[in-house]
């Protein structure tokens, strides 16, 4: 799979028998459709909400879905420190730029089930040291 940000090949990282596509260049991560729901039962609403969330503006360039190649929708998720995510309009998945998984983890950590909290803590630990500008930590 090709990275929607830096257009480099991504590697596959497996966690709990779920394969996530991760770019070692820009440190972004692609969650295929339903992977968020498989990892976090409390986050199924995010995948279901892509169509209903308003289009957001941001400083970053448009991204193309690595599956269907269509322009993705930018959306703000969260309340205190919203995270700008890119979601496939066709429902193929969600793109997290470097640092965005960790930011989402910090925002949602107190509102998730124990199981989902452990999974988020693990992913937050993996992704927390990645700078949001995509540079190495």
Backbone as ProteinMPNN parsed JSONL, in Angstrom:
{"seq_chain_A": "XXXXXXXXXXXXXXXXXXXXXXXXXXXXXXXXXXXXXXXXXXXXXXXXXXXXXXXXXXXXXXXXXXXXXXXXXXXXXXXXXXXXXXXXXXXXXXXXXXXXXXXXXXXXXXXXXXXXXXXXXXXXXXXXXXXXXXXXX", "coords_chain_A": {"N_chain_A": [[0.849, -1.168, 0.0], [0.436, 2.283, -0.682], [1.593, 5.254, 0.844], [-0.605, 7.872, 1.744], [0.323, 10.402, 2.29], [3.183, 10.849, 1.882], [3.641, 9.319, -0.314], [5.086, 6.933, -0.372], [5.995, 3.436, -0.146], [4.23, 1.572, 2.345], [4.704, -0.197, 5.469], [3.522, -3.274, 6.933], [2.066, -3.617, 10.046], [1.362, -5.808, 12.607], [-1.132, -6.241, 15.047], [-2.844, -7.808, 17.565], [-3.841, -9.669, 15.687], [-4.655, -7.971, 13.688], [-3.943, -6.147, 10.847], [-2.172, -3.263, 10.405], [-1.374, -0.531, 8.32], [1.607, 1.142, 8.074], [3.587, 4.013, 7.678], [6.969, 4.329, 7.401], [8.366, 6.507, 6.662], [6.906, 9.059, 6.958], [5.621, 8.482, 9.283], [2.893, 8.039, 9.496], [-0.325, 6.321, 9.89], [-2.518, 3.926, 8.556], [-5.795, 2.907, 9.007], [-7.71, 0.338, 7.99], [-11.131, -0.054, 6.854], [-13.275, -0.875, 9.455], [-11.168, -1.75, 11.115], [-10.555, -0.02, 13.246], [-12.86, -0.407, 14.777], [-12.572, -3.126, 15.36], [-10.291, -3.109, 16.932], [-11.019, -1.27, 18.916], [-13.879, -1.338, 20.543], [-15.325, 0.786, 21.47], [-14.895, 2.785, 19.63], [-16.289, 2.486, 17.282], [-18.144, 4.323, 16.442], [-16.653, 6.344, 15.231], [-15.821, 5.444, 12.699], [-18.349, 5.065, 11.637], [-19.214, 7.667, 11.557], [-18.002, 9.212, 9.605], [-19.308, 10.086, 7.234], [-21.222, 11.833, 8.3], [-19.869, 13.762, 9.787], [-18.798, 17.167, 9.715], [-17.064, 18.73, 6.962], [-13.731, 19.625, 7.465], [-11.311, 22.269, 7.743], [-7.837, 22.654, 7.192], [-4.246, 23.039, 7.627], [-2.808, 21.177, 6.203], [-2.097, 19.321, 3.161], [-4.433, 17.974, 0.737], [-5.366, 14.563, 1.001], [-5.178, 11.393, -0.594], [-7.134, 8.479, -0.64], [-5.556, 5.44, 0.128], [-6.629, 3.12, -0.844], [-8.947, 3.436, -2.649], [-8.123, 5.689, -3.986], [-9.45, 8.127, -4.119], [-10.065, 11.574, -3.172], [-9.774, 12.232, 0.25], [-11.889, 12.998, 3.079], [-11.474, 15.654, 5.292], [-11.682, 15.818, 8.786], [-12.56, 16.982, 12.025], [-11.912, 15.568, 15.131], [-12.746, 15.085, 18.448], [-12.765, 17.106, 21.455], [-11.439, 18.939, 23.356], [-8.776, 19.295, 22.295], [-8.944, 19.125, 19.257], [-8.43, 16.576, 16.77], [-7.233, 16.477, 13.527], [-8.333, 14.443, 11.16], [-8.149, 12.226, 8.305], [-10.602, 10.839, 6.402], [-11.804, 8.191, 4.388], [-14.149, 8.829, 1.916], [-15.599, 6.843, 0.739], [-15.629, 4.933, 2.604], [-13.412, 3.304, 3.039], [-11.438, 3.543, 5.0], [-9.427, 5.172, 7.618], [-7.042, 7.752, 7.889], [-4.275, 8.465, 9.892], [-2.128, 10.982, 10.631], [1.328, 11.355, 11.66], [1.619, 11.244, 15.158], [-1.095, 11.717, 15.611], [-2.596, 9.48, 16.438], [-1.673, 9.129, 19.059], [-2.51, 11.592, 20.172], [-5.303, 11.324, 19.977], [-5.625, 9.142, 21.648], [-4.897, 10.252, 24.159], [-6.999, 12.061, 24.507], [-9.297, 10.438, 24.635], [-8.873, 8.547, 26.587], [-9.984, 8.438, 29.228], [-12.631, 7.784, 28.808], [-13.176, 5.268, 27.841], [-13.795, 1.692, 27.628], [-12.301, -0.781, 29.823], [-10.834, -2.724, 28.385], [-10.567, -1.473, 25.843], [-9.209, 0.746, 26.697], [-6.743, -0.346, 27.469], [-5.787, -1.213, 24.975], [-5.666, 1.243, 23.613], [-3.788, 2.498, 25.234], [-1.53, 0.962, 24.683], [-1.187, 1.467, 21.883], [-0.916, 4.211, 22.014], [1.482, 4.376, 23.39], [3.191, 3.29, 21.493], [2.928, 5.161, 19.41], [3.231, 7.708, 20.56], [5.671, 9.092, 20.681], [6.142, 10.056, 18.201], [6.67, 12.793, 16.212], [4.445, 15.413, 15.259], [5.052, 16.619, 12.876], [5.996, 14.73, 11.214], [8.64, 14.048, 11.263], [11.561, 12.189, 12.376], [11.671, 10.822, 15.703]], "CA_chain_A": [[0.0, 0.0, 0.0], [1.205, 3.518, -0.803], [1.261, 6.274, 1.834], [-1.335, 8.997, 1.174], [0.995, 11.666, 2.57], [4.484, 10.999, 1.223], [3.596, 8.476, -1.51], [6.093, 5.878, -0.247], [5.392, 2.175, 0.296], [4.073, 1.417, 3.792], [4.921, -1.538, 6.005], [2.382, -3.821, 7.649], [2.311, -3.876, 11.456], [0.25, -6.619, 13.106], [-1.461, -6.152, 16.464], [-4.051, -8.578, 17.853], [-4.255, -10.262, 14.421], [-5.134, -6.926, 12.794], [-2.818, -5.574, 10.132], [-2.217, -1.825, 10.172], [-0.366, -0.071, 7.375], [2.338, 2.226, 8.718], [4.64, 4.595, 6.846], [8.17, 4.607, 8.188], [8.866, 7.806, 6.232], [6.218, 10.176, 7.618], [5.101, 7.934, 10.542], [1.436, 7.972, 9.491], [-0.887, 4.976, 9.983], [-3.802, 3.724, 7.901], [-6.691, 1.904, 9.577], [-8.732, -0.083, 7.034], [-12.506, -0.075, 7.345], [-13.594, -1.767, 10.577], [-10.037, -2.056, 12.002], [-10.738, 0.731, 14.496], [-13.903, -1.097, 15.531], [-12.035, -4.398, 15.856], [-9.358, -2.808, 18.015], [-11.686, -0.499, 19.965], [-15.338, -1.396, 20.39], [-15.865, 2.109, 21.787], [-14.632, 3.748, 18.557], [-17.022, 2.179, 16.053], [-18.83, 5.545, 16.038], [-15.805, 7.174, 14.388], [-15.949, 4.941, 11.335], [-19.727, 5.291, 11.209], [-19.502, 9.1, 11.53], [-17.273, 9.932, 8.562], [-20.247, 10.756, 6.326], [-21.993, 12.878, 8.971], [-19.011, 14.815, 10.344], [-18.599, 18.243, 8.741], [-15.757, 18.893, 6.331], [-12.891, 20.544, 8.233], [-10.205, 22.922, 7.041], [-6.574, 22.51, 7.902], [-3.075, 23.487, 6.88], [-2.183, 20.102, 5.438], [-2.573, 19.059, 1.808], [-5.433, 16.922, 0.584], [-4.829, 13.202, 0.944], [-5.964, 10.44, -1.381], [-7.288, 7.168, -0.006], [-4.63, 4.477, -0.46], [-7.372, 1.996, -1.407], [-9.736, 3.828, -3.828], [-7.42, 6.815, -4.582], [-10.272, 9.338, -4.129], [-9.71, 12.543, -2.143], [-10.41, 11.939, 1.535], [-12.548, 14.079, 3.8], [-10.825, 16.069, 6.533], [-12.675, 15.967, 9.849], [-12.036, 17.208, 13.367], [-12.427, 14.62, 16.105], [-12.34, 15.444, 19.795], [-13.331, 18.354, 21.955], [-10.45, 19.863, 23.932], [-7.696, 19.512, 21.335], [-9.402, 18.287, 18.142], [-7.454, 15.948, 15.896], [-7.654, 16.558, 12.134], [-8.139, 13.145, 10.528], [-8.582, 12.081, 6.93], [-11.43, 9.645, 6.264], [-12.232, 7.865, 3.029], [-15.574, 9.097, 1.688], [-16.217, 5.576, 0.335], [-15.623, 4.041, 3.761], [-12.294, 2.354, 3.022], [-10.632, 3.624, 6.207], [-9.076, 6.459, 8.206], [-5.61, 8.031, 7.928], [-3.756, 9.208, 11.038], [-0.77, 11.494, 10.464], [2.198, 11.116, 12.816], [1.216, 11.888, 16.4], [-2.545, 11.829, 15.784], [-3.099, 8.36, 17.244], [-1.351, 9.467, 20.446], [-3.391, 12.69, 20.602], [-6.642, 10.769, 20.168], [-5.527, 8.3, 22.841], [-4.934, 11.11, 25.348], [-8.334, 12.652, 24.642], [-10.358, 9.473, 24.893], [-8.457, 7.525, 27.55], [-10.854, 8.344, 30.396], [-14.023, 7.484, 28.441], [-13.252, 3.986, 27.161], [-13.844, 0.491, 28.453], [-10.978, -1.205, 30.292], [-10.163, -3.404, 27.269], [-10.201, -0.468, 24.855], [-8.198, 1.598, 27.328], [-5.448, -1.04, 27.379], [-5.361, -1.173, 23.577], [-5.282, 2.626, 23.333], [-2.544, 2.774, 25.951], [-0.46, 0.329, 23.914], [-0.971, 2.213, 20.647], [-0.41, 5.519, 22.404], [2.889, 4.195, 23.721], [3.9, 3.074, 20.242], [2.884, 6.329, 18.542], [3.327, 8.983, 21.271], [6.933, 9.799, 20.484], [6.271, 10.51, 16.822], [6.362, 14.212, 16.103], [3.356, 15.675, 14.34], [5.534, 17.091, 11.573], [6.408, 13.573, 10.423], [10.081, 13.807, 11.384], [11.919, 11.143, 13.331], [11.64, 11.264, 17.107]], "C_chain_A": [[0.9, 1.238, 0.0], [0.676, 4.567, 0.172], [0.532, 7.444, 1.173], [-0.667, 10.35, 1.421], [2.271, 11.814, 1.755], [4.671, 10.074, 0.021], [4.735, 7.447, -1.542], [5.39, 4.576, 0.147], [5.328, 2.111, 1.826], [4.394, -0.018, 4.193], [3.66, -1.979, 6.733], [2.82, -4.149, 9.07], [1.114, -4.654, 11.969], [0.112, -6.462, 14.607], [-2.793, -6.839, 16.669], [-4.68, -9.112, 16.569], [-4.894, -9.258, 13.46], [-3.912, -6.287, 12.161], [-3.053, -4.095, 9.869], [-1.105, -1.469, 9.205], [0.285, 1.175, 7.952], [3.457, 2.7, 7.797], [5.847, 4.921, 7.717], [8.781, 5.954, 7.794], [8.236, 8.954, 7.005], [5.582, 9.766, 8.944], [3.577, 7.942, 10.635], [0.966, 6.526, 9.526], [-2.267, 4.951, 9.355], [-4.559, 2.609, 8.61], [-7.731, 1.577, 8.519], [-10.106, -0.053, 7.686], [-12.658, -1.187, 8.374], [-12.404, -2.12, 11.468], [-10.119, -1.274, 13.299], [-11.758, 0.028, 15.371], [-13.44, -2.429, 16.098], [-11.085, -4.166, 17.021], [-10.064, -2.169, 19.206], [-13.188, -0.541, 19.763], [-15.97, -0.041, 20.645], [-15.647, 3.131, 20.672], [-15.345, 3.414, 17.252], [-17.76, 3.409, 15.541], [-17.983, 6.389, 15.099], [-15.903, 6.734, 12.931], [-17.344, 5.211, 10.783], [-20.033, 6.767, 10.992], [-18.841, 9.854, 10.392], [-18.227, 10.714, 7.667], [-20.954, 11.93, 6.993], [-21.148, 13.995, 9.582], [-18.798, 15.906, 9.297], [-17.175, 18.244, 8.183], [-14.973, 19.932, 7.124], [-11.808, 21.135, 7.333], [-8.945, 22.724, 7.861], [-5.412, 22.911, 7.019], [-2.46, 22.414, 5.975], [-2.842, 19.905, 4.074], [-3.666, 18.0, 1.812], [-4.717, 15.583, 0.491], [-5.752, 12.352, 0.08], [-5.983, 9.109, -0.652], [-6.325, 6.183, -0.671], [-5.33, 3.265, -1.079], [-8.076, 2.41, -2.711], [-9.136, 5.006, -4.586], [-8.257, 8.085, -4.711], [-9.809, 10.261, -3.008], [-10.477, 12.25, -0.866], [-10.993, 13.204, 2.152], [-11.763, 14.382, 5.066], [-11.91, 16.314, 7.571], [-11.969, 16.153, 11.175], [-12.716, 16.266, 14.339], [-11.876, 15.003, 17.473], [-12.861, 16.814, 20.162], [-12.264, 19.335, 22.414], [-9.37, 20.257, 22.937], [-8.015, 18.657, 20.109], [-8.267, 17.794, 17.257], [-8.021, 15.996, 14.477], [-7.303, 15.24, 11.457], [-8.619, 13.189, 9.085], [-9.338, 10.763, 6.82], [-11.849, 9.439, 4.828], [-13.736, 8.067, 2.912], [-16.325, 7.834, 1.275], [-16.219, 4.554, 1.463], [-14.483, 3.052, 3.802], [-11.427, 2.412, 4.27], [-10.351, 5.047, 6.641], [-7.553, 6.576, 8.272], [-5.287, 8.889, 9.142], [-2.351, 9.669, 10.695], [0.013, 11.195, 11.734], [1.705, 11.902, 14.025], [-0.275, 11.919, 16.651], [-3.143, 10.673, 16.576], [-2.864, 8.667, 18.717], [-2.241, 10.574, 20.988], [-4.806, 12.185, 20.848], [-6.684, 9.903, 21.416], [-5.649, 9.158, 24.099], [-6.321, 11.707, 25.563], [-9.381, 11.661, 25.124], [-10.068, 8.509, 26.026], [-9.384, 7.385, 28.75], [-12.279, 7.917, 30.096], [-14.197, 6.116, 27.807], [-13.342, 2.832, 28.142], [-12.425, 0.098, 28.846], [-10.179, -1.849, 29.163], [-9.683, -2.378, 26.246], [-9.139, 0.467, 25.406], [-6.819, 0.974, 27.263], [-4.906, -0.993, 25.958], [-4.903, 0.228, 23.205], [-3.972, 2.98, 24.023], [-1.358, 2.184, 25.189], [-0.151, 1.136, 22.66], [-0.438, 3.612, 20.945], [1.064, 5.466, 22.732], [3.716, 4.038, 22.446], [4.018, 4.376, 19.455], [3.143, 7.657, 19.252], [4.596, 9.76, 20.996], [7.131, 10.283, 19.061], [5.832, 11.952, 16.739], [5.288, 14.428, 15.046], [3.829, 16.189, 12.998], [6.05, 15.959, 10.705], [7.885, 13.274, 10.506], [10.366, 12.707, 12.374], [11.925, 11.685, 14.747], [13.018, 11.343, 17.694]], "O_chain_A": [[1.976, 1.243, 0.598], [-0.534, 4.747, 0.309], [0.992, 7.959, 0.153], [-1.061, 11.346, 0.814], [2.431, 12.788, 1.019], [5.741, 10.052, -0.588], [5.273, 7.135, -2.604], [4.299, 4.615, 0.715], [6.254, 2.541, 2.513], [4.359, -0.932, 3.37], [2.829, -1.151, 7.106], [3.805, -4.856, 9.285], [-0.026, -4.224, 11.795], [1.092, -6.536, 15.348], [-3.775, -6.489, 16.014], [-5.893, -9.024, 16.379], [-5.593, -9.65, 12.526], [-2.96, -5.928, 12.853], [-4.012, -3.718, 9.195], [-0.016, -2.04, 9.265], [-0.396, 2.147, 8.28], [4.181, 1.893, 7.212], [5.745, 5.703, 8.663], [9.625, 6.484, 8.518], [8.943, 9.738, 7.638], [5.054, 10.618, 9.659], [3.025, 7.86, 11.733], [1.735, 5.61, 9.236], [-3.085, 5.84, 9.59], [-4.038, 1.509, 8.794], [-8.55, 2.429, 8.175], [-10.228, -0.03, 8.91], [-12.207, -2.311, 8.157], [-12.61, -2.748, 12.507], [-9.785, -1.808, 14.356], [-11.55, -0.119, 16.575], [-13.859, -2.824, 17.187], [-11.073, -4.934, 17.983], [-9.758, -2.476, 20.358], [-13.714, 0.155, 18.894], [-17.034, 0.258, 20.103], [-16.167, 4.244, 20.759], [-15.035, 4.003, 16.216], [-17.983, 3.534, 14.337], [-18.531, 7.088, 14.247], [-16.053, 7.565, 12.035], [-17.504, 5.543, 9.608], [-21.007, 7.098, 10.316], [-19.101, 11.046, 10.227], [-17.98, 11.884, 7.374], [-21.256, 12.922, 6.331], [-21.672, 15.073, 9.864], [-18.634, 15.603, 8.116], [-16.224, 17.819, 8.84], [-15.495, 21.006, 7.422], [-11.449, 20.564, 6.304], [-8.998, 22.636, 9.088], [-5.57, 23.101, 5.813], [-1.675, 22.73, 5.081], [-3.997, 20.279, 3.868], [-3.805, 17.233, 2.764], [-3.605, 15.49, -0.03], [-6.961, 12.577, 0.036], [-4.968, 8.668, -0.113], [-6.28, 6.097, -1.898], [-4.69, 2.468, -1.765], [-7.835, 1.811, -3.759], [-9.57, 5.309, -5.698], [-7.816, 9.037, -5.355], [-9.235, 9.809, -2.018], [-11.69, 12.042, -0.897], [-10.631, 14.323, 1.788], [-11.424, 13.474, 5.825], [-12.931, 16.938, 7.28], [-10.918, 15.563, 11.424], [-13.943, 16.172, 14.373], [-10.674, 15.217, 17.628], [-13.331, 17.576, 19.317], [-12.197, 20.454, 21.906], [-9.088, 21.443, 22.766], [-7.432, 17.588, 19.932], [-7.282, 18.495, 17.026], [-9.164, 15.598, 14.253], [-6.133, 14.949, 11.208], [-9.388, 14.067, 8.694], [-8.79, 9.699, 7.108], [-12.207, 10.388, 4.131], [-14.505, 7.538, 3.714], [-17.542, 7.753, 1.438], [-16.74, 3.449, 1.31], [-14.559, 2.055, 4.52], [-10.743, 1.437, 4.584], [-10.933, 6.002, 6.126], [-6.862, 5.633, 8.657], [-5.936, 9.904, 9.392], [-1.465, 8.839, 10.489], [-0.563, 10.826, 12.757], [1.409, 13.092, 13.92], [-0.699, 12.126, 17.788], [-4.107, 10.872, 17.315], [-3.763, 8.484, 19.538], [-2.682, 10.51, 22.136], [-5.442, 12.578, 21.826], [-7.665, 9.925, 22.158], [-6.416, 8.829, 25.004], [-6.764, 11.839, 26.704], [-10.25, 12.004, 25.926], [-10.939, 7.722, 26.395], [-9.548, 6.271, 29.247], [-13.064, 7.705, 31.019], [-15.27, 5.823, 27.279], [-13.014, 2.966, 29.321], [-11.458, 0.59, 28.264], [-8.993, -1.564, 28.994], [-8.525, -2.409, 25.83], [-8.269, 0.93, 24.668], [-5.831, 1.67, 27.029], [-3.715, -0.763, 25.749], [-3.87, 0.391, 22.555], [-3.139, 3.687, 23.454], [-0.313, 2.821, 25.064], [1.008, 1.456, 22.396], [0.398, 4.132, 20.206], [1.817, 6.383, 22.403], [4.811, 4.59, 22.338], [5.074, 4.671, 18.895], [3.266, 8.673, 18.568], [4.587, 10.989, 21.073], [8.171, 10.858, 18.74], [4.726, 12.29, 17.16], [5.232, 13.702, 14.053], [3.048, 16.19, 12.047], [6.494, 16.193, 9.581], [8.349, 12.326, 9.874], [9.483, 12.328, 13.143], [12.158, 12.874, 14.962], [13.172, 11.697, 18.863]]}, "name": "protein", "num_of_chains": 1, "seq": "XXXXXXXXXXXXXXXXXXXXXXXXXXXXXXXXXXXXXXXXXXXXXXXXXXXXXXXXXXXXXXXXXXXXXXXXXXXXXXXXXXXXXXXXXXXXXXXXXXXXXXXXXXXXXXXXXXXXXXXXXXXXXXXXXXXXXXXXX"}
